[in-house]
């Protein structure tokens, strides 16, 4: 898998977490520009999903198993959109906290994907 894409996705997720964490610290809900940031991080995760599936289709194998690798890819892809919908339902500081937590979770999933692939 592309290491640069994994690092970029993890760094973007942590930046989103810090940004939404700062909004929560200031007692603000997620705003439109936060959703733009979530869209960027989601796009990176979608690209990673496609790259991972293409590499598996070309015959490359994940070191710790294809099933767990695909499960983590799908989880990473769904992480930020899920917290985005949750933050829409919770239009208070809690929505910002939820997105910040989702960003941290995505960064951890990226580290795990790197390990599963054989990094």
C-alpha positions as CSV (number, residue, x, y, z in Angstrom):
1,X,0.0,0.0,0.0
2,X,1.2,3.5,-0.5
3,X,2.9,4.7,2.6
4,X,2.6,8.4,1.6
5,X,-1.1,8.1,1.3
6,X,-1.4,6.4,4.7
7,X,0.7,9.1,6.3
8,X,-1.2,11.9,4.5
9,X,-4.6,10.5,5.7
10,X,-3.4,10.1,9.3
11,X,-2.0,13.6,9.4
12,X,-5.1,15.1,7.9
13,X,-7.2,13.2,10.4
14,X,-5.2,14.5,13.3
15,X,-5.4,18.0,11.9
16,X,-9.1,17.7,11.7
17,X,-9.2,16.3,15.2
18,X,-7.2,19.3,16.5
19,X,-9.3,21.8,14.6
20,X,-12.6,20.3,15.9
21,X,-11.1,19.9,19.3
22,X,-10.3,23.6,19.3
23,X,-13.9,24.4,18.3
24,X,-15.1,22.2,21.2
25,X,-12.8,24.0,23.6
26,X,-14.3,27.3,22.5
27,X,-17.8,25.8,23.0
28,X,-18.7,25.8,19.3
29,X,-20.5,23.2,17.2
30,X,-19.2,22.0,13.9
31,X,-19.5,24.7,11.2
32,X,-19.6,24.5,7.4
33,X,-15.9,24.8,7.1
34,X,-15.4,21.8,9.5
35,X,-17.5,19.8,7.1
36,X,-15.2,20.8,4.2
37,X,-12.3,19.5,6.3
38,X,-14.2,16.3,6.9
39,X,-14.9,16.0,3.1
40,X,-11.1,16.3,2.4
41,X,-10.3,13.6,5.0
42,X,-13.1,11.4,3.7
43,X,-11.7,11.8,0.1
44,X,-8.3,10.7,1.2
45,X,-9.8,7.7,2.9
46,X,-11.8,6.9,-0.3
47,X,-8.7,7.1,-2.4
48,X,-6.9,4.8,0.1
49,X,-9.9,2.3,-0.2
50,X,-9.6,2.3,-4.0
51,X,-5.8,1.9,-3.9
52,X,-6.0,-0.9,-1.4
53,X,-8.7,-2.8,-3.4
54,X,-6.7,-2.3,-6.6
55,X,-3.6,-3.7,-5.0
56,X,-5.4,-6.7,-3.7
57,X,-7.0,-7.3,-7.2
58,X,-3.5,-7.2,-8.7
59,X,-2.5,-10.1,-6.5
60,X,-0.6,-8.3,-3.7
61,X,-1.4,-9.7,-0.3
62,X,-1.7,-8.1,3.1
63,X,0.8,-9.6,5.6
64,X,-1.8,-10.3,8.3
65,X,-4.7,-11.3,6.0
66,X,-6.9,-9.9,3.3
67,X,-10.1,-10.1,5.3
68,X,-8.9,-8.0,8.2
69,X,-7.2,-5.6,5.8
70,X,-10.4,-5.0,3.9
71,X,-12.4,-4.7,7.2
72,X,-10.0,-2.0,8.4
73,X,-10.1,-0.2,5.0
74,X,-13.9,-0.1,5.1
75,X,-13.8,1.1,8.7
76,X,-11.4,3.9,7.9
77,X,-13.5,4.9,4.9
78,X,-16.7,5.0,7.1
79,X,-15.2,6.7,10.1
80,X,-15.4,10.4,9.3
81,X,-18.7,10.3,7.4
82,X,-20.2,8.5,10.5
83,X,-19.0,11.2,12.9
84,X,-20.1,13.9,10.5
85,X,-23.7,12.6,10.6
86,X,-23.5,12.4,14.4
87,X,-22.3,16.0,14.6
88,X,-25.2,17.1,12.5
89,X,-27.5,15.4,15.0
90,X,-25.7,17.1,17.9
91,X,-25.5,20.7,17.0
92,X,-23.6,21.7,20.2
93,X,-20.1,21.4,21.5
94,X,-20.6,17.7,21.6
95,X,-20.7,17.5,17.8
96,X,-17.2,19.0,17.7
97,X,-16.0,16.6,20.3
98,X,-17.4,13.7,18.3
99,X,-15.6,14.8,15.1
100,X,-12.4,15.3,17.1
101,X,-12.6,11.8,18.5
102,X,-13.4,10.4,15.0
103,X,-10.2,12.0,13.7
104,X,-8.1,10.4,16.3
105,X,-9.8,7.0,15.7
106,X,-9.1,7.4,11.9
107,X,-5.4,8.1,12.7
108,X,-5.2,5.0,14.8
109,X,-6.9,3.0,12.1
110,X,-4.3,4.2,9.6
111,X,-1.4,3.0,11.8
112,X,-3.1,-0.3,12.1
113,X,-3.6,-0.5,8.3
114,X,0.1,0.1,7.9
115,X,0.8,-2.8,10.3
116,X,-1.6,-5.2,8.6
117,X,-0.2,-4.5,5.2
118,X,3.2,-5.4,6.4
119,X,4.8,-2.0,7.2
